[in-house]
Amino acid sequence: MSDAPSHCPCCGQLNQCPQATSASPVTQCWCFAVTIDAQQLANLAPQLRNSSCLCPRCAQGLPPDSPPATD
């Protein structure tokens, strides 16, 4: 998949991460309000880990056609 900071390493779609496009630390992100699926992180190839953020759908371990949960 993609190794661009603004794309999800699982599916290649935009990860909607404000930090990916900011030169300084952010204080708000969608990921602050969801539980990240540990299995999704474990399934990442080692070279993709810590390279970019997951998208909301992949972070929650949802299938590609389901909407991500929002709070």
MMTF fields as JSON, N, C-alpha, C and O atoms, coordinates in Angstrom:
{
  "mmtfVersion": "1.0.0",
  "mmtfProducer": "UNKNOWN",
  "numBonds": 283,
  "numAtoms": 284,
  "numGroups": 71,
  "numChains": 1,
  "numModels": 1,
  "chainsPerModel": [1],
  "groupsPerChain": [71],
  "chainIdList": ["A"],
  "bondAtomList": [4, 2, 8, 6, 12, 10, 16, 14, 20, 18, 24, 22, 28, 26, 32, 30, 36, 34, 40, 38, 44, 42, 48, 46, 52, 50, 56, 54, 60, 58, 64, 62, 68, 66, 72, 70, 76, 74, 80, 78, 84, 82, 88, 86, 92, 90, 96, 94, 100, 98, 104, 102, 108, 106, 112, 110, 116, 114, 120, 118, 124, 122, 128, 126, 132, 130, 136, 134, 140, 138, 144, 142, 148, 146, 152, 150, 156, 154, 160, 158, 164, 162, 168, 166, 172, 170, 176, 174, 180, 178, 184, 182, 188, 186, 192, 190, 196, 194, 200, 198, 204, 202, 208, 206, 212, 210, 216, 214, 220, 218, 224, 222, 228, 226, 232, 230, 236, 234, 240, 238, 244, 242, 248, 246, 252, 250, 256, 254, 260, 258, 264, 262, 268, 266, 272, 270, 276, 274, 280, 278],
  "bondOrderList": [1, 1, 1, 1, 1, 1, 1, 1, 1, 1, 1, 1, 1, 1, 1, 1, 1, 1, 1, 1, 1, 1, 1, 1, 1, 1, 1, 1, 1, 1, 1, 1, 1, 1, 1, 1, 1, 1, 1, 1, 1, 1, 1, 1, 1, 1, 1, 1, 1, 1, 1, 1, 1, 1, 1, 1, 1, 1, 1, 1, 1, 1, 1, 1, 1, 1, 1, 1, 1, 1],
  "groupList": [{"groupName": "MET", "atomNameList": ["N", "CA", "C", "O"], "elementList": ["N", "C", "C", "O"], "formalChargeList": [0, 0, 0, 0], "bondAtomList": [1, 0, 2, 1, 3, 2], "bondOrderList": [1, 1, 2], "singleLetterCode": "M", "chemCompType": "L-PEPTIDE LINKING"}, {"groupName": "SER", "atomNameList": ["N", "CA", "C", "O"], "elementList": ["N", "C", "C", "O"], "formalChargeList": [0, 0, 0, 0], "bondAtomList": [1, 0, 2, 1, 3, 2], "bondOrderList": [1, 1, 2], "singleLetterCode": "S", "chemCompType": "L-PEPTIDE LINKING"}, {"groupName": "ASP", "atomNameList": ["N", "CA", "C", "O"], "elementList": ["N", "C", "C", "O"], "formalChargeList": [0, 0, 0, 0], "bondAtomList": [1, 0, 2, 1, 3, 2], "bondOrderList": [1, 1, 2], "singleLetterCode": "D", "chemCompType": "L-PEPTIDE LINKING"}, {"groupName": "ALA", "atomNameList": ["N", "CA", "C", "O"], "elementList": ["N", "C", "C", "O"], "formalChargeList": [0, 0, 0, 0], "bondAtomList": [1, 0, 2, 1, 3, 2], "bondOrderList": [1, 1, 2], "singleLetterCode": "A", "chemCompType": "L-PEPTIDE LINKING"}, {"groupName": "PRO", "atomNameList": ["N", "CA", "C", "O"], "elementList": ["N", "C", "C", "O"], "formalChargeList": [0, 0, 0, 0], "bondAtomList": [1, 0, 2, 1, 3, 2], "bondOrderList": [1, 1, 2], "singleLetterCode": "P", "chemCompType": "L-PEPTIDE LINKING"}, {"groupName": "HIS", "atomNameList": ["N", "CA", "C", "O"], "elementList": ["N", "C", "C", "O"], "formalChargeList": [0, 0, 0, 0], "bondAtomList": [1, 0, 2, 1, 3, 2], "bondOrderList": [1, 1, 2], "singleLetterCode": "H", "chemCompType": "L-PEPTIDE LINKING"}, {"groupName": "CYS", "atomNameList": ["N", "CA", "C", "O"], "elementList": ["N", "C", "C", "O"], "formalChargeList": [0, 0, 0, 0], "bondAtomList": [1, 0, 2, 1, 3, 2], "bondOrderList": [1, 1, 2], "singleLetterCode": "C", "chemCompType": "L-PEPTIDE LINKING"}, {"groupName": "GLY", "atomNameList": ["N", "CA", "C", "O"], "elementList": ["N", "C", "C", "O"], "formalChargeList": [0, 0, 0, 0], "bondAtomList": [1, 0, 2, 1, 3, 2], "bondOrderList": [1, 1, 2], "singleLetterCode": "G", "chemCompType": "PEPTIDE LINKING"}, {"groupName": "GLN", "atomNameList": ["N", "CA", "C", "O"], "elementList": ["N", "C", "C", "O"], "formalChargeList": [0, 0, 0, 0], "bondAtomList": [1, 0, 2, 1, 3, 2], "bondOrderList": [1, 1, 2], "singleLetterCode": "Q", "chemCompType": "L-PEPTIDE LINKING"}, {"groupName": "LEU", "atomNameList": ["N", "CA", "C", "O"], "elementList": ["N", "C", "C", "O"], "formalChargeList": [0, 0, 0, 0], "bondAtomList": [1, 0, 2, 1, 3, 2], "bondOrderList": [1, 1, 2], "singleLetterCode": "L", "chemCompType": "L-PEPTIDE LINKING"}, {"groupName": "ASN", "atomNameList": ["N", "CA", "C", "O"], "elementList": ["N", "C", "C", "O"], "formalChargeList": [0, 0, 0, 0], "bondAtomList": [1, 0, 2, 1, 3, 2], "bondOrderList": [1, 1, 2], "singleLetterCode": "N", "chemCompType": "L-PEPTIDE LINKING"}, {"groupName": "THR", "atomNameList": ["N", "CA", "C", "O"], "elementList": ["N", "C", "C", "O"], "formalChargeList": [0, 0, 0, 0], "bondAtomList": [1, 0, 2, 1, 3, 2], "bondOrderList": [1, 1, 2], "singleLetterCode": "T", "chemCompType": "L-PEPTIDE LINKING"}, {"groupName": "VAL", "atomNameList": ["N", "CA", "C", "O"], "elementList": ["N", "C", "C", "O"], "formalChargeList": [0, 0, 0, 0], "bondAtomList": [1, 0, 2, 1, 3, 2], "bondOrderList": [1, 1, 2], "singleLetterCode": "V", "chemCompType": "L-PEPTIDE LINKING"}, {"groupName": "TRP", "atomNameList": ["N", "CA", "C", "O"], "elementList": ["N", "C", "C", "O"], "formalChargeList": [0, 0, 0, 0], "bondAtomList": [1, 0, 2, 1, 3, 2], "bondOrderList": [1, 1, 2], "singleLetterCode": "W", "chemCompType": "L-PEPTIDE LINKING"}, {"groupName": "PHE", "atomNameList": ["N", "CA", "C", "O"], "elementList": ["N", "C", "C", "O"], "formalChargeList": [0, 0, 0, 0], "bondAtomList": [1, 0, 2, 1, 3, 2], "bondOrderList": [1, 1, 2], "singleLetterCode": "F", "chemCompType": "L-PEPTIDE LINKING"}, {"groupName": "ILE", "atomNameList": ["N", "CA", "C", "O"], "elementList": ["N", "C", "C", "O"], "formalChargeList": [0, 0, 0, 0], "bondAtomList": [1, 0, 2, 1, 3, 2], "bondOrderList": [1, 1, 2], "singleLetterCode": "I", "chemCompType": "L-PEPTIDE LINKING"}, {"groupName": "ARG", "atomNameList": ["N", "CA", "C", "O"], "elementList": ["N", "C", "C", "O"], "formalChargeList": [0, 0, 0, 0], "bondAtomList": [1, 0, 2, 1, 3, 2], "bondOrderList": [1, 1, 2], "singleLetterCode": "R", "chemCompType": "L-PEPTIDE LINKING"}],
  "groupTypeList": [0, 1, 2, 3, 4, 1, 5, 6, 4, 6, 6, 7, 8, 9, 10, 8, 6, 4, 8, 3, 11, 1, 3, 1, 4, 12, 11, 8, 6, 13, 6, 14, 3, 12, 11, 15, 2, 3, 8, 8, 9, 3, 10, 9, 3, 4, 8, 9, 16, 10, 1, 1, 6, 9, 6, 4, 16, 6, 3, 8, 7, 9, 4, 4, 2, 1, 4, 4, 3, 11, 2],
  "groupIdList": [1, 2, 3, 4, 5, 6, 7, 8, 9, 10, 11, 12, 13, 14, 15, 16, 17, 18, 19, 20, 21, 22, 23, 24, 25, 26, 27, 28, 29, 30, 31, 32, 33, 34, 35, 36, 37, 38, 39, 40, 41, 42, 43, 44, 45, 46, 47, 48, 49, 50, 51, 52, 53, 54, 55, 56, 57, 58, 59, 60, 61, 62, 63, 64, 65, 66, 67, 68, 69, 70, 71],
  "secStructList": [7, 7, 7, 1, 6, 6, 5, 7, 6, 6, 6, 7, 1, 5, 7, 7, 7, 4, 4, 4, 4, 7, 1, 1, 7, 7, 1, 7, 7, 4, 4, 4, 4, 1, 7, 7, 7, 2, 2, 2, 2, 2, 2, 1, 7, 4, 4, 4, 6, 6, 6, 1, 7, 7, 7, 2, 2, 2, 2, 6, 6, 7, 7, 6, 6, 1, 7, 7, 7, 7, 7],
  "xCoordList": [0.837, 0.0, 0.882, 2.082, 0.28, 0.959, 1.918, 1.676, 3.007, 3.907, 3.859, 4.711, 2.88, 2.697, 2.077, 1.177, 2.533, 2.001, 0.501, -0.141, -0.062, -1.482, -2.375, -3.587, -1.789, -2.561, -2.439, -1.39, -3.519, -3.581, -2.67, -2.749, -1.812, -0.945, -1.687, -1.135, -2.929, -3.718, -4.439, -4.356, -5.15, -6.005, -5.555, -6.018, -4.658, -4.157, -5.019, -4.653, -6.164, -7.033, -6.502, -5.652, -7.008, -6.617, -6.943, -8.021, -6.015, -6.226, -6.909, -7.222, -7.142, -7.837, -7.097, -7.715, -5.776, -4.948, -4.47, -3.747, -4.854, -4.396, -2.877, -2.257, -2.29, -0.843, -0.063, 1.051, -0.618, 0.065, 0.331, 1.264, -0.479, -0.327, 0.097, 0.045, 0.514, 0.903, 2.361, 2.851, 3.038, 4.434, 4.569, 5.647, 3.495, 3.534, 2.528, 1.601, 2.7, 1.781, 0.335, 0.085, -0.599, -2.014, -2.618, -2.095, -3.721, -4.39, -5.714, -6.305, -6.195, -7.442, -7.281, -6.744, -7.743, -7.736, -8.858, -9.222, -9.4, -10.472, -10.031, -10.844, -8.738, -8.253, -8.242, -8.132, -8.356, -8.393, -9.692, -9.77, -10.725, -12.039, -12.437, -13.565, -11.549, -11.887, -10.863, -9.747, -11.259, -10.336, -9.723, -10.442, -8.394, -7.696, -7.638, -7.242, -8.031, -8.041, -6.603, -5.865, -6.218, -4.849, -4.49, -3.334, -5.459, -5.181, -4.803, -3.958, -5.414, -5.055, -3.588, -2.871, -3.144, -1.733, -0.831, 0.219, -1.226, -0.429, -0.33, 0.667, -1.353, -1.372, -0.51, -0.227, -0.096, 0.731, 2.108, 2.708, 2.592, 3.961, 4.919, 4.658, 6.012, 6.942, 7.384, 7.534, 7.592, 8.056, 6.974, 7.284, 5.707, 4.62, 4.273, 3.553, 4.772, 4.48, 5.181, 6.326, 4.464, 4.991, 5.376, 6.192, 4.788, 5.089, 3.965, 4.214, 2.735, 1.584, 0.421, 0.448, -0.586, -1.752, -2.727, -2.814, -3.452, -4.54, -5.697, -5.798, -6.56, -7.78, -8.803, -8.618, -9.87, -10.854, -11.432, -11.639, -11.695, -12.295, -11.319, -11.673, -10.108, -9.125, -8.743, -8.522, -8.664, -8.305, -9.298, -8.94, -10.54, -11.58, -11.776, -12.647, -10.964, -11.05, -12.302, -12.782, -12.846, -14.09, -13.81, -12.752, -14.746, -14.598, -14.617, -15.157, -14.039, -13.93, -15.241, -15.238, -16.355, -17.617, -18.488, -19.608, -18.015, -18.816, -18.371, -17.189, -19.321, -18.955, -18.242, -18.595, -17.231, -16.56, -17.482, -18.355, -17.292, -18.073, -17.63, -16.446, -18.561, -18.25, -18.903, -19.964, -18.261, -18.828, -19.263, -19.766],
  "yCoordList": [-1.18, 0.0, 1.244, 1.174, 2.347, 3.635, 3.854, 3.4, 4.557, 4.951, 6.463, 7.013, 7.149, 8.587, 8.82, 8.079, 9.827, 10.071, 10.364, 10.162, 10.832, 11.175, 10.021, 10.193, 8.843, 7.69, 6.517, 6.298, 5.782, 4.626, 3.514, 3.172, 2.944, 1.861, 0.545, -0.36, 0.433, -0.785, -0.75, -1.698, 0.351, 0.397, 1.407, 1.362, 2.316, 3.306, 4.542, 5.463, 4.581, 5.757, 6.862, 6.612, 8.085, 9.175, 8.796, 8.271, 9.062, 8.662, 9.73, 9.484, 10.907, 11.992, 12.424, 12.87, 12.292, 12.646, 14.09, 14.421, 14.952, 16.336, 16.454, 17.384, 15.53, 15.592, 15.33, 15.831, 14.566, 14.236, 15.474, 15.488, 16.5, 17.713, 18.915, 20.045, 18.692, 19.787, 19.66, 18.568, 20.789, 20.797, 20.804, 20.526, 21.118, 21.146, 20.15, 19.743, 19.756, 18.78, 19.283, 20.477, 18.377, 18.724, 18.376, 17.536, 19.032, 18.771, 18.053, 17.602, 17.935, 17.236, 16.337, 16.758, 15.112, 14.172, 13.167, 12.892, 12.625, 11.634, 10.447, 9.839, 10.121, 8.924, 9.095, 8.109, 10.336, 10.551, 10.031, 9.835, 9.802, 9.429, 7.986, 7.587, 7.2, 5.817, 4.857, 5.248, 3.611, 2.566, 1.971, 1.522, 1.966, 1.428, -0.097, -0.618, -0.792, -2.251, -2.785, -2.599, -3.433, -3.944, -4.942, -5.011, -5.707, -6.688, -6.013, -6.526, -4.873, -4.133, -3.728, -3.847, -3.254, -2.867, -4.087, -4.023, -5.184, -6.408, -6.967, -7.599, -6.739, -7.254, -6.44, -6.893, -5.251, -4.421, -5.042, -5.571, -4.969, -5.413, -4.523, -3.329, -5.071, -4.278, -2.966, -1.961, -2.959, -1.742, -0.657, 0.5, -1.019, -0.044, 0.502, 1.495, -0.13, 0.321, 1.644, 1.863, 2.512, 3.821, 4.707, 5.618, 4.441, 5.275, 6.252, 7.342, 5.878, 6.758, 6.222, 5.084, 7.051, 6.673, 5.831, 5.946, 4.991, 4.246, 5.21, 6.261, 4.854, 5.633, 5.237, 4.216, 6.013, 5.671, 4.273, 3.588, 3.841, 2.52, 1.405, 0.491, 1.488, 0.443, 0.459, -0.598, 1.632, 1.739, 0.999, 0.489, 0.943, 0.263, -1.176, -1.868, -1.641, -3.024, -3.32, -4.453, -2.305, -2.465, -2.856, -2.524, -3.558, -3.882, -2.601, -1.586, -2.636, -1.441, -0.745, 0.462, -1.455, -0.827, -0.374, 0.085, -0.488, -0.069, 1.316, 1.653, 2.108, 3.439, 3.343, 2.504, 4.202, 4.192, 4.727, 5.552, 4.266, 4.756, 6.158, 6.482, 6.981, 8.343, 8.591, 8.044, 9.42, 9.789, 11.221, 11.726],
  "zCoordList": [0.0, 0.0, 0.0, -0.262, 0.29, 0.207, 1.372, 2.49, 1.089, 2.173, 2.372, 3.07, 1.772, 1.96, 3.335, 3.728, 4.074, 5.421, 5.453, 6.484, 4.354, 4.334, 3.888, 3.757, 3.653, 3.194, 4.167, 4.773, 4.299, 5.18, 4.651, 3.471, 5.497, 5.048, 4.789, 4.164, 5.261, 5.024, 3.684, 2.903, 3.417, 2.23, 1.181, 0.041, 1.552, 0.599, 0.449, -0.281, 1.13, 1.061, 1.976, 2.83, 1.793, 2.679, 4.115, 4.392, 5.028, 6.418, 7.268, 8.433, 6.7, 7.395, 8.655, 9.622, 8.645, 9.798, 9.686, 8.747, 10.616, 10.56, 10.756, 10.24, 11.487, 11.72, 10.434, 10.282, 9.519, 8.275, 7.421, 6.618, 7.591, 6.785, 7.61, 7.125, 8.847, 9.732, 10.144, 10.43, 10.168, 10.593, 12.113, 12.639, 12.817, 14.277, 14.842, 14.141, 16.095, 16.703, 16.694, 16.863, 16.499, 16.517, 17.87, 18.601, 18.188, 19.464, 19.282, 20.263, 18.043, 17.768, 16.551, 15.526, 16.667, 15.555, 15.791, 16.935, 14.716, 14.845, 15.697, 16.393, 15.638, 16.348, 17.862, 18.591, 18.35, 19.79, 20.398, 21.611, 19.562, 20.062, 19.735, 20.029, 19.139, 18.798, 19.392, 19.734, 19.505, 19.919, 18.662, 17.77, 18.589, 17.429, 17.57, 18.613, 16.526, 16.519, 16.527, 15.56, 17.594, 17.74, 16.644, 16.225, 16.18, 15.138, 13.828, 13.094, 13.521, 12.307, 12.361, 11.367, 13.507, 13.654, 13.539, 12.9, 14.145, 14.096, 12.682, 12.332, 11.87, 10.5, 9.535, 8.427, 9.945, 9.062, 8.861, 9.796, 7.639, 7.369, 8.158, 8.307, 8.663, 9.48, 8.831, 9.525, 7.521, 6.859, 6.781, 6.498, 7.03, 7.001, 8.379, 8.491, 9.414, 10.775, 11.056, 10.661, 11.745, 12.142, 10.961, 11.106, 9.789, 8.626, 8.326, 7.811, 8.639, 8.459, 9.288, 9.757, 9.46, 10.263, 9.46, 8.238, 10.162, 9.556, 9.278, 9.912, 8.339, 8.106, 9.179, 9.841, 9.366, 10.398, 10.253, 11.255, 9.044, 8.823, 9.208, 9.953, 8.703, 9.003, 10.478, 11.07, 11.07, 12.488, 13.367, 14.429, 12.924, 13.694, 13.266, 13.792, 12.302, 11.853, 11.062, 11.059, 10.383, 9.63, 8.187, 7.651, 7.55, 6.137, 5.298, 5.739, 4.105, 3.266, 2.93, 2.69, 2.905, 2.512, 3.675, 3.449, 4.904, 6.042, 6.523, 6.453, 7.008, 7.506, 8.847, 9.675, 9.074, 10.369, 11.457, 11.186, 12.667, 13.792, 14.148, 14.056, 14.547, 14.977, 16.316, 16.616, 17.116, 18.425, 18.406, 19.409]
}
